[in-house]
């Protein structure tokens, strides 16, 4: 199987657009895909661990419980699941543009949040709290994306 690395600059779409920043923010929030991680889905792994995203099963940051130790209802309402669902802006890393974003609450907590998998694919595991790569405030993507 062949993989071809492609450097993607998702936010370059916004570089030449003559719109107000507010319009860009609204367009982004209204037109993005809803991520169901921890919104309407949890995934039970073969070892009993429960993750919010089937594609981030390997990342302990997104493991919210263990079905062998707690009920699904307890995991769904656990402190860790609630924390990830309502990630406080004050807990975002200083390097992330989300730290000071004026539409953070609408974007992250009222409109389905971001796709954690896409953020990690774009910026790396340690930058999991960065904005969605298509956000008008997102930095250029760091990683090669393979198709």
DOSEDO-975237 format. One record per atom (N, C-alpha, C): x, y, z. Coordinates in steps of 0.2 Angstrom, whole numbers, padded with zeros to 4 digits, always signed. Each point is the difference from the previous one (the first is absolute). Layout:
// residues N
XYZ ...
// end
This chain:
// residues 147
+0004-0006+0000 -0004+0006+0000 +0004+0006+0000 -0001+0005-0004 +0004+0006-0001 -0004+0006+0004 +0004+0004+0003 -0003+0006+0003 +0004+0006-0002 -0004+0005-0002 +0003+0006-0003 -0001+0005+0005 +0006+0003+0003 -0001+0006+0005 -0002+0006-0004 -0005+0003+0003 -0003+0007-0003 +0000+0005+0006 +0004+0005-0002 -0001+0006+0005 -0006+0004-0001 -0004+0000+0005 -0006+0004+0000 +0000+0006+0004 -0002+0005-0003 -0001+0007+0004 -0007+0001+0000 -0004-0003+0005 -0007+0001+0000 -0003+0007+0000 +0004+0004+0005 -0002+0007+0001 +0002+0005-0006 +0003-0003-0005 +0002+0004-0005 -0006+0003-0004 -0006-0004+0000 -0006+0002-0003 -0002+0007+0002 +0002+0002+0006 -0003+0006+0003 +0005+0006-0001 +0006-0002-0003 +0005+0006-0001 -0002+0005-0005 -0004-0002-0005 -0001+0005-0005 -0008+0002+0000 -0003-0002+0005 -0007+0002+0000 -0002+0006+0004 -0003+0005-0003 -0002+0006+0002 -0006+0000+0004 +0000-0003+0006 -0006+0000+0004 +0002+0002+0007 -0005+0002+0004 +0002+0002+0007 +0001-0006+0004 +0004+0001+0005 +0002-0006+0004 -0006-0003+0003 -0005+0004+0002 -0006-0003+0003 -0004-0004-0005 +0000+0002-0006 -0003-0004-0006 +0004-0007+0000 +0007+0001+0000 +0004-0006-0001 -0002-0005+0006 +0000+0002+0006 -0002-0004+0006 -0006-0003-0001 -0005+0004-0002 -0007-0003-0001 +0000-0005-0005 +0003+0001-0006 +0000-0005-0005 +0003-0006+0002 +0006+0000+0004 +0003-0006+0002 -0004-0004+0005 -0003+0004+0005 -0004-0004+0005 -0006-0003-0004 -0004+0004-0004 -0006-0003-0003 +0001-0005-0005 +0006-0001-0003 +0001-0004-0006 +0004-0006+0002 +0003-0001+0006 +0004-0005+0001 -0004-0007+0002 +0004-0005-0001 -0003-0007+0002 +0000+0000+0007 -0006-0003+0003 -0001-0001+0007 +0005-0006+0002 +0004+0000+0005 +0004-0006+0002 -0005-0003+0006 -0001-0006-0001 -0004-0004+0005 +0004-0002+0006 +0006+0001+0001 +0004-0003+0005 -0002+0004+0007 -0002-0005+0004 -0003+0003+0007 -0006+0004-0001 -0003+0001-0005 -0006+0004-0001 -0006-0005-0001 +0001-0005-0004 -0005-0005+0000 +0002-0008-0001 +0007+0000+0001 +0003-0007-0001 +0006-0001+0005 +0000-0006+0002 +0006-0003+0004 +0002-0006-0004 +0006-0002+0001 +0002-0007-0003 +0004-0004+0005 -0003-0006+0001 +0003-0005+0004 +0006-0004-0004 +0006+0000+0003 +0005-0004-0003 +0000-0007+0002 +0004-0004-0003 +0000-0007+0002 +0002-0002+0007 +0005+0005+0002 +0002-0001+0007 -0004+0003+0006 -0006+0003-0003 -0005+0003+0005 +0001+0007+0001 +0005+0003-0002 +0001+0007+0000 -0005+0004-0004 -0002+0006+0002 -0005+0003-0004 +0003+0007-0002 -0001+0001-0007 +0003+0006-0003 -0006+0004-0003 +0002+0007-0001 -0005+0004-0003 +0000+0000-0007 +0006-0003-0003 +0001+0000-0007 +0003-0006-0002 -0003-0004-0005 +0002-0006-0003 +0007+0000-0003 +0001+0006-0002 +0007+0001-0004 +0005+0003+0005 -0001+0001+0006 +0005+0002+0005 +0000-0005+0006 -0001-0006-0002 +0000-0005+0005 +0007-0001+0004 +0005+0002-0004 +0007-0001+0003 +0002+0006+0004 -0004+0005+0001 +0002+0006+0003 -0004+0000+0007 +0004+0000+0006 -0003-0001+0006 -0004+0006+0002 +0002+0006-0003 -0004+0006+0002 -0007+0000-0002 -0002-0005-0005 -0007-0001-0002 -0003-0006+0003 +0003-0004+0004 -0003-0005+0004 -0003+0003+0006 -0007-0002+0000 -0004+0003+0006 -0002-0005+0005 +0002-0006-0001 -0002-0005+0005 +0001-0007-0002 -0002-0005+0004 +0001-0007-0001 -0007-0003+0002 -0002-0003-0005 -0007-0004+0001 +0001-0006+0004 +0006-0002+0002 +0000-0006+0005 +0000+0003+0007 +0001+0007+0000 +0000+0003+0007 -0006+0004+0002 -0003+0003-0006 -0006+0004+0001 -0005-0001-0005 -0006+0002+0002 -0006-0001-0005 +0001+0005-0006 -0003-0001-0005 +0000+0005-0006 -0003+0007+0002 -0005+0000+0004 -0003+0006+0003 +0005+0004+0004 +0004-0004+0004 +0005+0003+0004 +0005+0003-0004 +0002-0003-0005 +0006+0002-0004 -0003+0006-0004 -0006+0000-0003 -0003+0005-0004 +0000+0007+0004 -0001-0001+0007 -0001+0006+0004 +0006+0001+0005 +0005-0003-0002 +0007+0000+0004 +0003+0007+0000 +0004+0002+0004 +0003+0007+0000 +0004+0001-0006 +0004-0006-0002 +0004+0001-0006 -0004+0001-0006 -0006-0004-0001 -0004+0001-0006 -0003+0007+0000 -0002+0003+0006 -0003+0006+0000 +0005+0006-0001 +0006-0001+0002 +0006+0004-0001 +0001+0001-0007 +0001-0006-0004 +0001+0001-0007 -0005+0003-0004 -0007-0001+0003 -0005+0002-0004 -0001+0008+0001 +0002+0002+0006 +0000+0007+0002 +0006+0003+0001 +0005-0001-0004 +0007+0001+0002 +0001+0008+0001 +0002+0002+0006 +0000+0007+0002 +0005+0004-0004 -0001+0006-0003 +0005+0003-0004 +0006+0002+0004 -0001+0001+0007 +0006+0001+0004 +0005-0006+0000 -0002-0006-0002 +0004-0006+0000 +0004-0001-0007 -0002+0004-0004 +0003+0000-0007 +0007+0002+0000 +0005-0003-0003 +0007+0002+0000 +0001+0007-0003 +0004+0004+0003 +0002+0007-0002 +0001+0000-0008 +0003-0005-0002 +0002+0000-0007 -0006-0001-0005 -0005-0002+0002 -0006-0001-0004 -0004+0007-0001 -0002+0001-0006 -0004+0006-0001 -0007+0000+0003 -0002-0006+0002 -0006-0001+0004 +0000+0003+0007 +0006+0001+0003 +0001+0003+0006 -0003+0006+0001 +0000+0005-0005 -0003+0006+0000 -0005+0002-0005 -0003-0005-0003 -0005+0000-0005 -0007+0003+0003 -0002+0005-0003 -0007+0003+0002 -0006-0004-0001 +0001-0005-0004 -0006-0005-0002 +0001-0007+0003 +0005+0000+0005 +0001-0007+0002 -0006-0004+0003 -0004+0004+0004 -0006-0004+0003 -0004-0002-0005 -0002+0004-0005 -0004-0002-0006 +0003-0006-0004 +0006+0001-0001 +0003-0005-0004 +0001-0007+0003 +0003+0000+0006 +0002-0006+0003 -0006-0003+0004 -0004+0004+0003 -0005-0002+0005 -0007+0000-0002 -0002+0004-0005 -0007+0000-0002 -0001-0002-0007 +0005-0002-0004 +0000-0002-0007 +0003-0006-0002 +0001-0005+0005 +0002-0006-0002 +0008-0001+0000 +0003+0006+0002 +0008-0001+0001 +0004-0001-0006 +0006-0003+0001 +0004-0001-0005 +0001-0007-0001 +0003-0002-0006 +0001-0007-0001 +0007-0001+0003 +0001-0004+0005 +0006-0001+0004 +0005-0003-0005 -0002-0005-0004 +0004-0004-0004 +0003+0005-0006 -0004+0004-0002 +0003+0005-0005 +0005+0005+0003 -0001+0002+0006 +0004+0005+0003 +0007-0004+0001 +0000-0006+0003 +0006-0004+0001 +0004-0002-0006 -0004-0001-0006 +0003-0002-0006 +0003+0006-0003 -0002+0006+0001 +0003+0006-0003 +0005+0003+0004 +0000-0001+0007 +0005+0004+0004 +0004-0005+0005 -0002-0006+0001 +0004-0004+0004 -0004-0002+0007 +0002-0005+0003 -0003-0002+0006 +0000+0005+0006 +0006+0003+0000 +0001+0005+0006 -0004+0007-0002 -0003+0001-0005 -0004+0006-0002 -0007-0002-0001 -0003-0005+0004 -0007-0002-0001 -0005+0005+0002 +0002+0006+0003 -0005+0005+0002 +0001+0006-0005 +0003-0001-0006 +0000+0005-0005 -0007+0000-0004 -0001+0006-0004 -0006+0000-0003 -0001-0005-0006 -0006-0001-0002 -0001-0004-0006 +0004+0003-0006 +0003-0004-0004 +0005+0002-0005 -0004+0005-0005 -0006+0000-0001 -0004+0004-0004 -0002+0006+0003 +0001+0001+0006 -0002+0006+0004 +0004+0006-0003 -0003+0006-0001 +0003+0006-0002 +0006+0002+0004 +0000-0002+0007 +0006+0002+0004 +0005-0005+0001 -0001-0006-0004 +0005-0005+0001 +0007+0001-0003 +0005-0002+0003 +0007+0001-0003 +0000-0005-0006 +0005+0001-0004 +0002-0005-0006 +0001-0007+0003 -0002-0005-0003 +0000-0007+0002 +0008-0002+0000 +0002-0003+0005 +0006-0002+0001 +0002-0007-0003 -0004-0004-0001 +0001-0007-0002 -0002-0001-0007 +0004-0005-0003 -0002-0003-0007 -0007-0004+0002 -0004+0000-0005 -0006-0004+0000 +0000-0005-0005 +0000-0006+0001 +0000-0005-0005 -0006-0002-0003 -0001-0001-0006 -0006-0002-0004 +0001-0007-0003 
// end
